[in-house]
Each structure stands twice: as structure tokens, then as C-alpha cells.
Amino acid sequence: MVAKSEIEKNIQDYVQSFSNDKSVFKSSGIMLMSDKPKNVPTISTGSMVLDNALGGGIPVGRVIEIFGPESSGKTTFALTSIAEVHKNGGYAGFIDMEYALDPSYAAKLGVDMDKLVYAQPSYAEKAIDLMCQLAEDGMLKLVVLDSIAAMVPLAELEGGAEDITVGLLARKLSAGLRKLIGLASQTGTTFILINQTRDQIGGFSPYGTPQTTPGGKATKFYASQRIEIKRSKIEERSGNNESAASASKLTFEVKKNKIAPPGAKGSTVIRFGSGLDRVAELLTVGDKFGVIQRPNNRTYIDAETGEIIGKSRAEAETFLSENPDVIDRMMRTARENMKEGGFDSQNLEVDLNDDIDEDLAAVEETETVSIKPPESKK
């Protein structure tokens, strides 16, 4: 009978024999599972609430689908993810099939134009080939395709209106994604595929018209995460006898997740012209991640420094808005605390208006506040 230690050594030597031959190892990808990282590395979406729902963010080297109705914030989430990649020194790509990217808006979200590779393929096959080429080269950390619904197959582009092209895009995507997922995993290139929702023709449901996404079922199958985003309400401001939208509340649900439990829900706020309202996220749910302390309903304290950043929500908003470096530090700490907490994917809500009565927000100078000192770091 062969000893257990000898079996383990034989297995290690067997795996090592593949590793020594680089050409064979690259094609086979064989290794001991203990050699792989225990935690899947992730990219932040820029939203503390969405990162928590996803289990830390977008997994590296995977395909992600963000879908929803028009003007629901899909592109904004993709651009803020690109901005996070740029903050860490990486490069990203944007494949604009809708010919609708606004460079000035992207810059306001933190996108570095000198680190963004931009492309506008004229038809679907060229876009799919480009994604596979970018994944194979491995030069970019994140690539966004906006959007699947706007992709036009070459046969449909060159044909007439009477030509039947049912299911053509679905077949092209299925073939392309089969190739893409392997290349993305090998080079660590992450892909965000933006998609739209459509009413399903001929469908019937007692709960309303069933909806689907263009491109067939291949994206649903190969995506490691599927995030549905909807706009629930709009905040308006008045000026010059006219009303204009200033912000919108977005709700999301993680329909599929391979790195954390699926089904997590939440909401956040997008300010038109500036993107995700990170200040609102920190002031609303920052205490749940240990970055802000609230000894009462009016006082906001920096959990790391122990300093009062505001004796009302308005004061705290002003302080954070004027100190973006503090926001970045708190967001990083929140993500670290998420990892230590094991990503419970709790449902977190960030609303347009806080429920605190501003009339009670003013705190007397003589009022004493119990402040918990920051823990010493060893």
C-alpha cells in the first residue's frame, strides 16, 4: 500500500512537470487548488453600497452584465468602475457601440482620459473580435461594452429591411463569449457588458409584461455577476420658473453572483453632472462599515480620527464635499471592513432625502457628545 505522503509527493511532482513546460502549462492551466488565491480579487464600482451587495466589487478576470431600462445609471456605474481602476494606476477600455459617451461627464466621474482606450466598432463581429484581442493582450484591467442592445451584426447592416436575422446576434455573442471567458481569466481582464431590457413579445404574466434582454441567453450563462439597475424616483429643483432634475434614486438587485450570495438588493443616489453621491452613502450607511460614528441622530464623527465632521447632516456634507481625500480614505477603510466582515450582503438603502429633521440638527455648543476614541492600530 502506497503511503499518503508518497501520494502527495507524486501529485506535486506530476503538477510540477506541467509547470516546467510553459507551453503545456499555458494551454492546460493545471495547478494545485491551494496555489490559487483564496479570495477572488475585485474592482470597486465606486459605490460602497453596491460593492457590499456584490461581495466586494466586480471580480477580476470575469464577465459582468449590467442591465436595466433606459437612463437608469448603467453607464455611470461602468464609468465609476473605470475611475477606480485609474486611481490604482491601471488602464481601461470603452467600446462605444451607442456612439453616446460624454467625455466631460466621464471626466467629472474621475475617468482619466489619458488612461482610457476608446473604440467605436461599426458592427457586432468587429466588437467581439476586439474584446477577444484586448483580453488576449492583457494590457487593460477593465473593458466596458456599451451596449449589447446597440450591436448590429454585419449581415443585418449590409442587408435589407426584409432580410430575416432572428437570433443572429445571439449566435455571434455565444461564440464570442465562449472564447472570451478563457482569455479574460488567463490575463485578468474584466469585462462589463451593458445591456437594456425589452418587453418580451408574446409573453404573458399576471404580474405585468415579462421583460428580457437582447443578445440571447449566452450573456446570462457566462456572466459571473448580473446586476439589474432601475430608477425609482427623481428629485427636481426649481429655478427661473423652470424645473430640472438634479438627482435620481437608483435601486439595484444582484440577479446572479458567483463570488457571494445572489439576490442582494439596495439603492443609491446619482447626482446629475457629478455622478454617484458618495457623501450620501457615507453619511447614511458609513456607521455600518465602521468609518463614521453617530452617537446621536445629529452628530457625525470620523471613526479613525475621532474628530467631529459635522453637528448636523448639512455640516457633515459640507465637510466631506470639501475634503475628497477623506472620502477616499473612508471608502478604502469601508472595503477593508467589508472583507473582514465576510460580506453579509445586507440590503442597504440610500435615499434622496435624509429623514432627520433639520430643525433638530442644530446642536448647542454646551451639549456634550459621547465620542468613542479610535482603536489603536498595532
C-alpha positions in Angstrom: 0.0 0.0 0.0 1.4 3.4 -1.0 1.9 5.8 1.8 -0.2 9.0 1.9 2.9 11.2 2.0 4.3 9.5 -1.1 1.0 10.0 -3.0 1.1 13.7 -2.1 4.7 14.0 -3.4 3.8 12.2 -6.6 0.9 14.5 -7.2 3.1 17.6 -6.6 5.8 16.2 -9.0 3.1 15.5 -11.6 1.7 19.0 -11.4 5.2 20.5 -11.4 6.0 18.6 -14.6 3.3 20.6 -16.3 4.5 23.8 -14.8 8.1 23.3 -16.1 6.8 23.1 -19.7 5.5 26.6 -20.1 3.8 25.9 -23.4 1.9 23.0 -22.0 1.1 24.8 -18.7 -0.3 27.8 -20.6 -2.7 25.7 -22.6 -3.7 23.3 -19.8 -3.8 25.7 -16.8 -3.2 22.8 -14.4 -2.1 23.6 -10.8 -3.0 22.6 -7.2 -6.0 24.5 -6.0 -4.1 25.6 -2.9 -1.8 27.6 -5.2 -4.7 29.9 -6.2 -5.6 32.9 -4.1 -8.3 32.1 -1.5 -10.2 35.3 -2.1 -11.3 36.5 -5.6 -9.7 39.9 -6.2 -12.2 42.6 -7.0 -12.6 46.0 -8.6 -14.6 48.6 -6.8 -17.7 50.1 -8.5 -17.2 53.3 -6.7 -20.3 52.7 -4.7 -19.9 51.4 -1.2 -23.4 50.1 -1.2 -23.1 48.2 -4.5 -19.7 46.8 -3.6 -21.2 45.3 -0.4 -24.1 43.7 -2.3 -21.7 42.2 -4.9 -19.4 40.7 -2.2 -16.6 43.2 -2.5 -17.0 44.5 -6.0 -16.5 43.2 -9.6 -14.4 40.1 -9.8 -11.1 40.4 -11.7 -10.9 38.3 -14.9 -14.6 37.7 -15.3 -17.5 38.9 -17.4 -20.2 41.1 -15.7 -23.6 42.2 -17.1 -25.3 45.4 -16.0 -28.8 45.7 -17.4 -31.9 47.8 -16.9 -34.2 50.3 -18.6 -33.0 53.5 -20.3 -31.5 56.3 -18.2 -31.1 54.1 -15.1 -27.4 54.7 -14.4 -25.8 51.7 -16.1 -23.1 53.7 -17.9 -22.5 55.7 -14.8 -21.7 52.6 -12.7 -19.4 51.4 -15.5 -17.5 54.7 -15.7 -17.1 54.9 -11.9 -15.6 51.4 -12.1 -13.2 52.7 -14.7 -12.3 55.6 -12.5 -11.4 53.2 -9.6 -9.1 51.3 -12.0 -7.4 54.6 -13.0 -6.9 55.5 -9.3 -4.9 52.3 -8.8 -2.7 53.1 -11.9 -4.4 50.7 -14.3 -5.7 51.3 -17.8 -9.2 50.6 -19.1 -11.1 50.4 -22.4 -14.5 51.6 -23.5 -16.2 50.1 -26.6 -18.9 52.6 -27.5 -21.5 50.9 -29.7 -24.1 53.5 -28.9 -21.8 56.4 -30.0 -23.0 58.3 -27.0 -20.1 58.6 -24.5 -19.8 62.1 -23.0 -16.1 62.8 -22.3 -16.8 65.7 -20.0 -19.2 63.7 -17.8 -16.7 60.8 -17.7 -14.0 63.2 -16.6 -16.3 64.5 -13.8 -16.7 60.9 -12.6 -12.9 60.6 -12.2 -12.0 58.9 -15.5 -8.5 59.7 -16.7 -8.7 60.2 -20.5 -5.0 59.5 -20.9 -5.6 56.0 -19.5 -8.8 55.2 -21.4 -8.6 53.3 -24.7 -11.7 54.2 -26.8 -13.2 52.4 -29.7 -16.3 52.6 -31.9 -16.6 49.4 -33.9 -19.0 49.6 -36.8 -20.6 46.2 -36.4 -21.0 43.4 -33.8 -18.4 40.9 -35.1 -15.7 43.6 -35.1 -16.6 44.5 -31.5 -16.5 40.8 -30.4 -13.1 40.3 -32.1 -11.8 43.5 -30.5 -12.8 42.3 -27.0 -11.1 38.9 -27.5 -7.9 40.7 -28.7 -7.9 43.1 -25.7 -8.4 40.1 -23.4 -5.6 38.2 -25.1 -3.1 41.1 -24.9 -3.9 41.7 -21.2 -2.9 45.3 -21.3 -6.2 46.7 -19.9 -7.6 45.9 -16.4 -11.2 46.7 -17.3 -13.1 46.9 -20.6 -16.7 48.2 -20.9 -19.0 47.4 -23.8 -21.9 49.9 -24.1 -24.1 48.2 -25.1 -25.2 44.8 -26.4 -28.6 46.2 -27.4 -26.8 48.5 -29.9 -24.7 45.9 -31.6 -25.6 45.3 -35.2 -24.4 42.1 -37.0 -22.7 42.7 -40.3 -25.3 40.7 -42.2 -28.0 42.9 -40.8 -26.0 46.1 -41.5 -25.4 45.2 -45.2 -28.8 43.5 -45.8 -32.2 45.0 -46.4 -35.1 45.6 -44.1 -36.8 42.5 -45.3 -33.9 40.1 -44.5 -34.6 37.7 -41.6 -31.8 37.9 -39.0 -33.6 36.5 -36.0 -31.2 35.1 -33.4 -28.1 36.2 -35.4 -26.7 38.5 -32.6 -27.3 35.8 -30.0 -25.3 33.2 -32.0 -22.4 35.6 -32.5 -22.3 36.5 -28.8 -22.5 32.9 -27.8 -19.5 32.0 -30.0 -17.6 35.1 -28.9 -18.2 34.7 -25.1 -17.0 31.1 -25.2 -13.7 32.3 -26.3 -13.7 35.5 -24.2 -14.1 34.0 -20.8 -11.0 31.8 -21.0 -8.8 34.7 -22.3 -10.2 37.1 -19.6 -9.4 34.6 -16.8 -5.8 34.0 -18.1 -4.9 37.7 -18.4 -7.0 39.1 -15.5 -9.0 41.4 -17.8 -12.5 42.2 -16.6 -15.4 42.9 -18.9 -18.5 44.8 -18.1 -21.3 44.3 -20.7 -24.1 46.8 -20.5 -27.5 45.7 -21.7 -31.0 47.0 -21.9 -34.4 45.5 -21.0 -37.1 44.9 -23.6 -40.7 43.7 -23.3 -40.9 40.1 -24.4 -43.1 39.8 -27.4 -46.0 37.4 -26.9 -45.2 36.9 -23.3 -47.9 36.9 -20.6 -47.7 37.3 -16.9 -50.3 38.1 -14.3 -47.7 40.5 -12.8 -47.2 42.5 -15.9 -45.4 42.3 -19.2 -42.4 40.0 -18.9 -39.1 41.5 -19.9 -35.9 40.1 -21.4 -32.5 41.4 -22.6 -31.2 41.4 -26.2 -28.4 39.0 -27.2 -29.9 35.7 -26.2 -29.0 33.7 -23.1 -25.3 33.4 -23.6 -24.6 36.5 -21.5 -26.8 35.3 -18.7 -24.9 32.0 -18.7 -21.3 33.2 -18.9 -21.6 36.3 -16.7 -20.2 35.8 -13.2 -22.4 38.7 -11.9 -25.7 40.1 -13.3 -26.9 43.4 -11.9 -30.3 44.9 -12.6 -30.5 48.6 -12.1 -33.7 50.7 -12.1 -34.5 54.3 -11.4 -37.1 54.6 -8.7 -37.6 58.4 -8.3 -36.3 61.8 -9.4 -35.5 64.8 -7.3 -36.2 68.1 -9.0 -35.0 71.7 -8.3 -36.7 74.8 -9.4 -35.1 77.9 -11.0 -36.1 80.6 -13.4 -39.7 79.4 -13.4 -38.5 76.0 -14.7 -37.9 72.6 -13.1 -34.9 70.5 -13.8 -33.9 67.1 -12.4 -31.0 67.3 -10.0 -30.7 63.7 -8.8 -32.3 60.3 -9.0 -32.5 57.3 -6.7 -31.4 54.1 -8.2 -32.3 50.6 -6.9 -30.4 47.5 -7.9 -30.7 43.8 -7.4 -27.9 41.3 -7.9 -29.6 38.6 -10.0 -26.6 36.4 -10.3 -23.4 36.2 -8.3 -20.6 33.6 -8.3 -18.5 35.1 -5.5 -21.2 35.9 -2.9 -24.8 35.1 -2.3 -27.1 36.4 -5.0 -30.3 38.3 -4.5 -28.8 41.2 -2.6 -30.7 44.5 -3.0 -30.0 48.1 -2.3 -30.2 51.7 -3.5 -28.0 54.7 -4.0 -28.2 58.2 -5.4 -26.8 59.7 -8.6 -26.4 63.5 -8.9 -26.7 64.7 -12.4 -23.4 66.2 -13.5 -21.3 64.7 -10.8 -22.3 61.0 -10.6 -22.6 58.8 -7.6 -23.3 60.6 -4.4 -20.6 59.1 -2.2 -21.2 61.6 0.5 -24.8 60.5 0.9 -23.6 56.8 1.0 -21.1 57.6 3.8 -23.5 59.6 5.9 -26.3 57.1 5.5 -24.6 53.7 5.9 -21.0 54.7 6.9 -21.7 53.6 10.5 -22.4 50.1 9.4 -18.9 49.8 8.0 -17.1 51.4 10.9 -16.0 54.6 9.1 -18.4 57.0 10.8 -19.8 57.1 14.3 -23.1 58.6 15.2 -23.6 58.8 19.0 -26.9 60.6 18.3 -29.1 61.3 15.3 -27.3 64.6 14.6 -23.6 64.2 15.1 -21.2 62.6 12.6 -17.7 61.6 13.8 -14.7 60.3 11.8 -14.2 56.8 13.3 -10.5 56.8 12.5 -9.5 60.2 13.9 -12.3 60.7 16.4 -13.0 64.2 15.1 -16.4 65.6 14.7 -17.0 66.3 11.0 -20.5 67.8 11.5 -23.0 68.6 14.2 -25.7 68.2 11.5 -26.0 66.3 8.3 -25.6 69.6 6.3 -22.3 70.4 8.1 -21.1 66.8 7.5 -22.0 67.0 3.8 -20.1 70.3 3.5 -17.0 68.9 5.2 -16.8 65.8 3.1 -17.5 67.7 -0.1 -14.6 70.0 0.6 -12.3 67.1 1.6 -12.4 64.4 -1.1 -9.2 62.8 0.3 -11.2 62.0 3.5 -13.9 60.4 1.3 -11.3 58.2 -0.5 -9.8 57.1 2.8 -13.2 56.2 4.3 -14.2 54.3 1.2 -11.0 52.3 1.3 -11.5 51.5 5.0 -15.1 50.5 4.4 -14.0 48.0 1.7 -11.4 46.6 4.1 -14.0 46.2 6.8 -16.3 44.5 4.3 -13.7 41.8 3.7 -13.2 41.3 7.4 -16.9 41.1 8.0 -17.3 38.4 5.3 -19.6 40.3 3.0 -23.0 39.6 4.6 -24.6 41.4 1.5 -27.1 43.2 3.7 -29.6 45.3 1.9 -28.6 48.9 2.3 -30.8 51.9 1.3 -29.6 55.4 0.4 -32.4 57.8 -0.2 -32.5 61.2 -1.9 -33.6 63.0 1.3 -32.5 62.1 4.8 -35.2 61.5 7.4 -33.5 63.6 10.1 -35.4 66.8 11.0 -33.1 69.7 10.2 -34.8 71.8 12.8 -33.4 69.4 15.4 -30.0 69.3 13.7 -28.5 72.4 15.4 -26.6 71.3 18.4 -25.9 73.7 21.3 -22.3 74.4 21.9 -22.7 73.3 25.6 -24.2 69.9 24.7 -21.8 67.1 25.5 -21.3 64.3 23.0 -20.0 60.8 23.8 -17.2 60.1 21.5 -15.6 56.6 21.2 -11.9 57.1 20.7 -10.4 55.3 17.7 -8.8 51.9 18.4 -5.0 51.9 18.4 -3.6 50.1 15.4 -1.0 47.5 16.1 
